[in-house]
Amino acid sequence: MKKLFFAVLATGLSMSTLNAQDMPPLNRDRASDSLDIQRALARQKYLGDEIEKEKERIQNQEKFKLKKALSAINDRLTANEISNKEATTLKEDAAKEAALNIDDKLAILEKQRQLLSRGNDYTFDYGGSRTLELGFGNVHDDRGSFLLGLQFSDETKRVQFDKRTYTDVVVATGFNNTLSRDRSMSDSPYKTGRSLFTEIGFTFRTRLLKDSNFYRLVYGTSLHVHTFELTGNRIFAVDGDKTTYTEFPTDLKFQKLRVTNLVFPAYLEFGNSKKTEYYDRFRYSTNDHFKFGLGGYAGLNIWSNQLLRYYENGRRINESQRRSFNNSNFVYGIGGYFGYGVTSFFVKYDLNPMFKDGPQKEQIITAGLRIDL
């Protein structure tokens, strides 16, 4: 019996030793378990706080919906569309529906809280589909944005009750020409239908009045691209500090001078807006209203180049000449627009001369279509 007892004891010690060698260090397990517990407790507290916030949101939202419903019933009663008895019945039904909605939603949240207290986190998502969203513009709400094909959202972001500043992506296109005291518009050296303008920018629209959105300040930054095509078989040339028009020795197939400016516009915009109230915020919208803006801009010339296309010895030549062409380095002007919703007709006029020293003193005038996305 003693031999058997020592044999079993020896085997047990041997197995314990082997198991101890195979197990990971005890300190690392404890640290990992402690970290997991801390994370679980932090998430449990976070979800518990969110449930309590959601309870308050539910009550405020249903009370707001009831208030709007009662207001609509009173409007129908004032317009003699329903009788006093019918109005009373409709109000009672609306109050019952609001109370039931609050009770049912709070009951669901209470069940979730009970599950959470037992270490269970359970939610059910109705949306099982996958979507891919691409686009151009700036469709935004209070928790995210959709800008130039990229979408982002932040559901944890707190909704701002009174949002006074909105953002827009501005896209505009139109036609260029110049005004000069030395000649009439009919004698312009530029092709009217072929001298084009393009703008892309980002603007802020800030409400100026506390309780009205009739006046707004619109400001931001934009890239203005002017292109000019000369009449005849001519190109722009630089002779010292003077810009001239020169006959090109070969038949031109294409010629354009591109002037790119970075400007900072500021406009005073006014027009009616629609105010929409929610239980936790209110917003103004100009989508279905006329608007009018007056203001100006200032900025810098950042790029000038001339594009030429012609044939030489049977070969097509594409030539790009990048130089200043003595364009004004500092640009500034005035402008205005009038439109409905997101679309406007605009006119702008540069007060600075197009060239510091050119064939004639002239300022750029542009007209076209503007879209605030």
C-alpha positions as CSV (number, residue, x, y, z in Angstrom):
1,M,0.0,0.0,0.0
2,K,2.8,2.4,0.8
3,K,4.5,1.7,-2.6
4,L,1.2,2.4,-4.4
5,F,0.6,5.6,-2.4
6,F,4.0,7.0,-3.2
7,A,3.6,6.0,-6.9
8,V,0.3,7.9,-7.1
9,L,1.8,10.9,-5.3
10,A,4.8,10.9,-7.6
11,T,2.5,10.7,-10.7
12,G,0.3,13.6,-9.4
13,L,3.4,15.8,-8.7
14,S,4.7,15.0,-12.2
15,M,1.3,15.9,-13.9
16,S,1.1,19.1,-11.9
17,T,4.6,20.1,-13.0
18,L,3.8,19.4,-16.7
19,N,0.5,21.4,-16.5
20,A,2.3,24.2,-14.8
21,Q,4.8,24.3,-17.6
22,D,2.1,24.4,-20.3
23,M,0.1,27.2,-18.7
24,P,0.8,30.8,-19.6
25,P,2.1,33.1,-16.8
26,L,-0.4,33.8,-14.1
27,N,0.2,37.5,-14.0
28,R,-0.6,38.0,-17.7
29,D,-3.9,36.2,-17.3
30,R,-4.8,38.4,-14.3
31,A,-3.9,41.6,-16.1
32,S,-5.9,40.5,-19.2
33,D,-8.9,39.5,-17.2
34,S,-8.7,42.8,-15.3
35,L,-8.6,44.8,-18.5
36,D,-11.6,42.9,-20.0
37,I,-13.6,43.5,-16.8
38,Q,-12.8,47.2,-16.9
39,R,-13.8,47.5,-20.5
40,A,-17.0,45.6,-19.8
41,L,-17.9,47.8,-16.8
42,A,-17.1,51.0,-18.8
43,R,-19.3,49.9,-21.7
44,Q,-22.1,48.9,-19.3
45,K,-22.0,52.3,-17.7
46,Y,-21.9,54.0,-21.1
47,L,-24.9,52.1,-22.4
48,G,-26.8,52.6,-19.1
49,D,-26.3,56.4,-19.4
50,E,-27.4,56.3,-23.0
51,I,-30.6,54.4,-22.1
52,E,-31.4,57.1,-19.5
53,K,-30.8,59.8,-22.1
54,E,-33.0,58.0,-24.6
55,K,-35.8,57.8,-22.1
56,E,-35.7,61.6,-21.8
57,R,-35.6,62.0,-25.6
58,I,-38.6,59.7,-26.0
59,Q,-40.7,61.7,-23.6
60,N,-39.7,65.1,-25.1
61,Q,-40.3,63.8,-28.7
62,E,-43.7,62.4,-28.0
63,K,-44.8,65.5,-26.1
64,F,-43.7,67.6,-29.0
65,K,-45.6,65.5,-31.5
66,L,-48.7,65.7,-29.3
67,K,-48.3,69.5,-29.2
68,K,-48.1,69.7,-33.0
69,A,-51.2,67.4,-33.3
70,L,-53.2,69.4,-30.9
71,S,-52.3,72.6,-32.8
72,A,-53.4,71.1,-36.1
73,I,-56.7,70.0,-34.5
74,N,-57.2,73.6,-33.3
75,D,-56.5,75.0,-36.7
76,R,-59.2,72.7,-38.2
77,L,-61.6,73.7,-35.5
78,T,-60.9,77.4,-36.2
79,A,-61.5,76.8,-39.9
80,N,-64.9,75.1,-39.1
81,E,-63.7,71.9,-40.7
82,I,-64.7,69.9,-37.6
83,S,-67.1,70.5,-34.7
84,N,-66.2,71.0,-31.0
85,K,-67.2,67.4,-30.2
86,E,-65.0,66.0,-33.0
87,A,-62.1,68.2,-31.9
88,T,-62.4,66.9,-28.3
89,T,-62.5,63.3,-29.6
90,L,-59.4,63.8,-31.8
91,K,-57.5,65.4,-28.9
92,E,-58.3,62.6,-26.6
93,D,-57.2,60.0,-29.2
94,A,-53.9,61.9,-29.8
95,A,-53.2,62.1,-26.0
96,K,-53.9,58.4,-25.7
97,E,-51.6,57.5,-28.6
98,A,-48.8,59.7,-27.1
99,A,-49.2,58.0,-23.7
100,L,-49.1,54.5,-25.2
101,N,-46.1,55.3,-27.3
102,I,-44.2,56.6,-24.3
103,D,-45.2,53.6,-22.2
104,D,-44.2,51.0,-24.8
105,K,-40.9,52.7,-25.7
106,L,-40.0,53.1,-22.0
107,A,-40.9,49.5,-21.4
108,I,-38.5,48.4,-24.2
109,L,-35.7,50.5,-22.7
110,E,-36.4,49.1,-19.3
111,K,-36.0,45.5,-20.5
112,Q,-32.8,46.5,-22.2
113,R,-31.5,48.0,-19.0
114,Q,-32.4,44.8,-17.1
115,L,-30.5,42.7,-19.6
116,L,-27.6,45.1,-19.3
117,S,-27.5,44.7,-15.6
118,R,-27.1,41.0,-16.0
119,G,-24.2,41.5,-18.5
120,N,-26.2,41.1,-21.7
121,D,-26.1,43.7,-24.4
122,Y,-28.9,42.9,-26.9
123,T,-30.2,45.1,-29.7
124,F,-32.1,44.3,-32.9
125,D,-31.3,46.0,-36.2
126,Y,-34.1,45.9,-38.8
127,G,-31.7,47.1,-41.6
128,G,-30.0,44.1,-43.0
129,S,-29.0,45.6,-46.3
130,R,-25.7,47.1,-47.5
131,T,-25.5,50.5,-49.2
132,L,-22.9,52.4,-51.1
133,E,-23.5,56.2,-51.3
134,L,-21.7,58.3,-53.9
135,G,-22.5,61.9,-54.8
136,F,-21.5,65.5,-55.3
137,G,-22.5,68.2,-53.0
138,N,-23.1,68.8,-49.3
139,V,-26.2,67.2,-48.0
140,H,-25.8,67.7,-44.3
141,D,-27.6,67.1,-41.0
142,D,-26.7,67.7,-37.4
143,R,-24.6,64.5,-37.0
144,G,-22.8,64.2,-40.3
145,S,-22.3,65.4,-43.8
146,F,-22.1,64.2,-47.4
147,L,-19.4,66.2,-49.2
148,L,-18.0,65.7,-52.7
149,G,-18.9,62.0,-52.7
150,L,-17.6,61.2,-49.2
151,Q,-20.0,60.6,-46.4
152,F,-19.3,60.7,-42.6
153,S,-21.6,60.6,-39.6
154,D,-21.3,60.8,-35.8
155,E,-24.3,59.5,-34.0
156,T,-22.8,60.6,-30.7
157,K,-22.6,64.2,-31.7
158,R,-25.0,66.4,-29.6
159,V,-27.7,68.1,-31.7
160,Q,-27.4,71.9,-31.7
161,F,-30.7,73.5,-30.8
162,D,-30.2,76.8,-32.7
163,K,-27.8,76.3,-35.6
164,R,-27.0,79.7,-37.1
165,T,-24.3,78.7,-39.6
166,Y,-24.7,76.3,-42.5
167,T,-22.2,75.2,-45.1
168,D,-22.5,74.9,-48.9
169,V,-20.5,73.7,-51.8
170,V,-20.7,76.3,-54.6
171,V,-20.4,75.3,-58.3
172,A,-20.8,78.0,-61.0
173,T,-20.2,78.2,-64.7
174,G,-20.7,81.1,-67.2
175,F,-19.2,83.2,-69.9
176,N,-16.4,85.8,-69.8
177,N,-15.7,89.0,-71.6
178,T,-14.1,92.3,-70.7
179,L,-15.2,95.9,-70.5
180,S,-12.9,98.8,-71.7
181,R,-13.2,102.5,-72.2
182,D,-11.1,102.2,-75.3
183,R,-13.6,100.1,-77.2
184,S,-17.2,98.8,-77.3
185,M,-18.3,95.3,-76.4
186,S,-18.9,94.5,-80.1
187,D,-15.2,95.2,-80.7
188,S,-14.0,92.8,-78.1
189,P,-10.9,90.7,-79.0
190,Y,-12.4,87.7,-77.3
191,K,-14.9,85.1,-78.5
192,T,-18.0,85.5,-76.4
193,G,-19.3,82.0,-76.6
194,R,-15.9,80.4,-76.2
195,S,-14.5,82.4,-73.3
196,L,-15.7,80.5,-70.3
197,F,-15.8,80.8,-66.5
198,T,-15.8,78.0,-63.8
199,E,-16.0,78.3,-60.1
200,I,-15.9,75.7,-57.3
201,G,-15.9,76.8,-53.6
202,F,-16.9,76.2,-50.1
203,T,-19.1,78.8,-48.3
204,F,-20.6,79.4,-44.8
205,R,-24.0,81.0,-44.5
206,T,-24.6,82.7,-41.1
207,R,-28.0,84.0,-39.9
208,L,-27.6,87.6,-38.7
209,L,-30.9,88.1,-36.9
210,K,-31.8,86.2,-33.7
211,D,-35.4,85.3,-34.6
212,S,-35.4,85.6,-38.4
213,N,-33.4,84.2,-41.3
214,F,-34.2,87.1,-43.7
215,Y,-30.6,88.4,-43.7
216,R,-27.6,86.0,-44.0
217,L,-23.9,86.6,-44.4
218,V,-22.4,84.3,-47.0
219,Y,-18.6,84.0,-47.0
220,G,-15.9,81.4,-47.8
221,T,-13.3,80.6,-50.4
222,S,-13.5,79.8,-54.1
223,L,-11.4,78.9,-57.1
224,H,-12.2,81.1,-60.1
225,V,-11.0,79.9,-63.5
226,H,-11.3,82.3,-66.4
227,T,-10.5,81.2,-70.0
228,F,-10.2,83.6,-73.0
229,E,-10.1,82.7,-76.6
230,L,-8.9,85.4,-79.0
231,T,-10.6,86.2,-82.3
232,G,-8.6,85.5,-85.5
233,N,-5.4,83.5,-85.6
234,R,-3.8,85.3,-82.6
235,I,-2.2,84.4,-79.3
236,F,-1.2,86.3,-76.2
237,A,2.5,87.3,-76.1
238,V,4.6,89.1,-73.5
239,D,7.0,91.9,-74.6
240,G,8.9,92.9,-71.5
241,D,6.3,94.1,-69.0
242,K,3.6,94.5,-71.7
243,T,1.1,91.9,-72.9
244,T,0.2,92.0,-76.6
245,Y,-1.8,90.1,-79.2
246,T,0.4,88.5,-81.9
247,E,-0.4,86.7,-85.1
248,F,0.6,83.0,-85.0
249,P,2.6,81.9,-88.0
250,T,0.7,78.5,-88.2
251,D,-3.0,77.9,-88.5
252,L,-4.2,77.5,-84.9
253,K,-6.7,74.7,-84.1
254,F,-7.1,75.8,-80.5
255,Q,-6.0,78.7,-78.3
256,K,-7.0,79.6,-74.7
257,L,-5.6,81.8,-72.0
258,R,-6.4,80.3,-68.6
259,V,-6.3,82.7,-65.5
260,T,-6.9,81.0,-62.2
261,N,-7.6,83.0,-59.0
262,L,-8.1,82.0,-55.4
263,V,-10.6,84.5,-54.0
264,F,-12.5,85.0,-50.7
265,P,-16.1,86.2,-51.4
266,A,-18.5,87.8,-49.0
267,Y,-22.1,88.5,-49.8
268,L,-25.1,89.9,-47.9
269,E,-27.9,87.5,-48.8
270,F,-31.6,88.1,-48.1
271,G,-34.9,86.4,-48.7
272,N,-37.6,84.5,-47.0
273,S,-37.1,81.1,-45.3
274,K,-39.2,78.3,-43.9
275,K,-38.8,77.6,-40.2
276,T,-39.3,74.0,-39.1
277,E,-39.5,73.1,-35.5
278,Y,-38.5,69.7,-33.9
279,Y,-38.7,68.6,-30.3
280,D,-35.0,69.2,-29.8
281,R,-34.1,71.9,-32.4
282,F,-35.4,74.2,-35.0
283,R,-34.0,74.9,-38.5
284,Y,-34.5,77.4,-41.3
285,S,-34.6,76.3,-45.0
286,T,-34.3,78.5,-48.2
287,N,-34.9,75.6,-50.6
288,D,-38.3,76.8,-51.9
289,H,-37.8,80.5,-51.7
290,F,-36.3,83.3,-53.7
291,K,-33.0,84.9,-52.6
292,F,-30.9,87.8,-53.6
293,G,-27.2,88.5,-52.8
294,L,-24.9,91.5,-53.1
295,G,-21.2,91.7,-52.2
296,G,-17.7,91.3,-53.4
297,Y,-14.5,89.3,-53.4
298,A,-10.8,89.7,-53.1
299,G,-7.9,87.3,-53.7
300,L,-4.8,86.4,-55.6
301,N,-3.8,85.2,-59.0
302,I,-2.2,81.7,-58.5
303,W,-1.8,80.4,-62.1
304,S,-1.8,81.7,-65.7
305,N,-1.1,79.6,-68.7
306,Q,-1.9,79.6,-72.5
307,L,-2.8,76.4,-74.3
308,L,-2.1,76.1,-78.0
309,R,-2.9,73.4,-80.5
310,Y,-1.6,73.4,-84.1
311,Y,0.0,71.2,-86.8
312,E,3.6,71.4,-87.8
313,N,5.0,69.2,-90.6
314,G,2.0,67.0,-90.3
315,R,2.3,66.5,-86.6
316,R,-0.2,67.8,-84.0
317,I,1.5,69.9,-81.4
318,N,-0.1,70.6,-78.0
319,E,1.8,73.4,-76.3
320,S,1.3,74.9,-72.8
321,Q,2.9,78.2,-72.0
322,R,3.0,78.9,-68.2
323,R,4.0,82.4,-67.3
324,S,2.4,85.4,-65.6
325,F,1.3,87.2,-68.9
326,N,1.4,90.3,-66.6
327,N,-2.0,89.4,-65.0
328,S,-2.9,91.4,-61.9
329,N,-1.5,89.6,-58.9
330,F,-4.2,91.0,-56.6
331,V,-7.8,90.6,-57.8
332,Y,-10.9,92.1,-56.4
333,G,-14.4,92.9,-57.6
334,I,-18.1,93.2,-56.9
335,G,-20.9,90.7,-57.7
336,G,-24.5,89.8,-57.2
337,Y,-26.9,86.9,-57.7
338,F,-30.6,86.3,-57.8
339,G,-32.3,82.9,-57.7
340,Y,-34.7,80.3,-56.3
341,G,-33.7,77.5,-54.0
342,V,-30.2,76.2,-54.8
343,T,-30.0,77.8,-58.3
344,S,-29.1,81.4,-59.0
345,F,-28.1,83.6,-61.9
346,F,-25.0,85.6,-61.1
347,V,-23.0,88.5,-62.5
348,K,-19.5,89.6,-61.3
349,Y,-17.2,92.3,-62.3
350,D,-13.4,92.6,-61.6
351,L,-12.4,96.1,-60.5
352,N,-8.7,95.3,-61.1
353,P,-7.4,95.4,-64.7
354,M,-7.0,92.0,-66.4
355,F,-3.4,92.9,-67.4
356,K,-1.0,95.3,-65.6
357,D,0.0,96.7,-69.0
358,G,-2.0,95.3,-71.9
359,P,-3.2,96.3,-75.4
360,Q,-6.0,98.2,-73.6
361,K,-7.1,98.7,-70.0
362,E,-9.9,96.2,-69.4
363,Q,-11.8,94.5,-66.6
364,I,-13.4,91.0,-66.7
365,I,-17.1,90.7,-66.5
366,T,-18.7,87.3,-66.0
367,A,-22.3,86.1,-66.1
368,G,-23.7,82.6,-65.6
369,L,-25.4,80.0,-63.4
370,R,-24.6,79.3,-59.8
371,I,-25.6,76.3,-57.7
372,D,-25.3,76.0,-53.9
373,L,-25.3,72.3,-53.0
